[in-house]
Amino acid sequence: MFRIVYAKSVSKDLKKIPPVSLPKIKQGIESLTNFPNTPQIKHLKNHPVADYRLRIGNYRILFDVDWERMDIYILKIGHRKDVY
């Protein structure tokens, strides 16, 4: 079971997201505790911010995984047009 760790910048990202979308995003982040058995995850190649992304509708959650500590670091959350 993985533990979720948030970057400080994520709170700013969440303020930009409409309140209607927040419950789905929160549910998606909670599903990451079962990583890698979570659907909608893609391994990113040569991305400057993160190694993985989770797709929730039009929003993307960029994160890294620390396999030794069993931590998932949420680095950025945003609309797909802004994240990449």
Protein Blocks (a to p, Z undefined) as FASTA:
>chain_A
ZZddddfklmmmmmmpcfklmmmmmmmmmmmmmpckbghiacdehiakbmbdcdehjbcc
dddddfknopacdfbdcdfklmZZ
